[in-house]
Amino acid sequence: MSSPQESDLATPLAPGGAVFKRVLLKLSGEALMGEQPYGMSPEKVETLAAEIKGVHDRGVETAVVIGAGNIYRGMEATAEGMDRATADYAGMLATVLNCLTLQDALEGIGAHTRVLSAITVSEVAEPYIRRRAIRHLEKGRIVIFAAGTGNPFFTTDTAAALRALEVGAEAILMGKNGVDGVYDGDPAVDPDASFLPELTHLEAIERGLKVMDTTALTLCMDNGLPIYVFGLDDPGTIDRVVAGERIGTIISTPRRDA
Ligand code: UDP
């Protein structure tokens, strides 16, 4: 799906040839679904776990935020008459199921992981404590952030932006299903939609591009956090991004003093 483009000349920062030292990977719940209409596909979860471990094995401190669209979306339940805040809490709990599934798959291939949850579920995950998350990353554990921000009316995109900033990740790596980056329309319905290799956070907000919700984009813009958007359909794309290959879309805001 994704067309390889010229490799950029980014300087490796980690011993494994990666161009990042610490990243936050954002996956939607659908990334775990594979061909299934709902829930998780064990093969897909295994493939993703292997890709994430591969990134970590390059020496990149790796944090992950997963959504829950494969199980539950607060907005959809609200549309069917449920109270919005209650539906959102259910959505956050659904992310915990995905996090435990991914944790299990990662541990099964020898990775060390911790799930840190924004909603207390102390029997299955640690509570989210920022300094602890950073310590886990420094100790070489893959940190999986569960339960979004812990607040209704937000999304896991906002959780990704918030946690990435809190732990000092250099970038959000946003893996997408069914699309290899950002387009100026929906390529699934508009054959004339153009691929956008790079844009600023403000352009993404002003043009209403469906990449991340506006709260998350604003948070990234205000804090100069770049977002790398790429497709997950071809195996190995996360690794290619981490190795500095110029694929997908980069959303960033030039620094004023630059
Ligand atoms: N959610 C929430 N607050 C958060 C994160 C998530 O209320 O901080 C709820 C919300 O209902 C959302 C659901 O959890 O619809 C699942 O998250 P999301 O829709 O972001 O999942 P994705 O689309 O990434 O699979």
Residues whose N, C-alpha, C, O or C-beta is under 5 A from the ligand:
A	BS01	UDP	L27 S28 G29 E30 G67 A68 G69 N70 Y72 R73 G74 M75 A87 D88 Y89 G91 M92 A147 G148 T149 G150 N151 P152 F153 F154 T155 T156 D157 A159
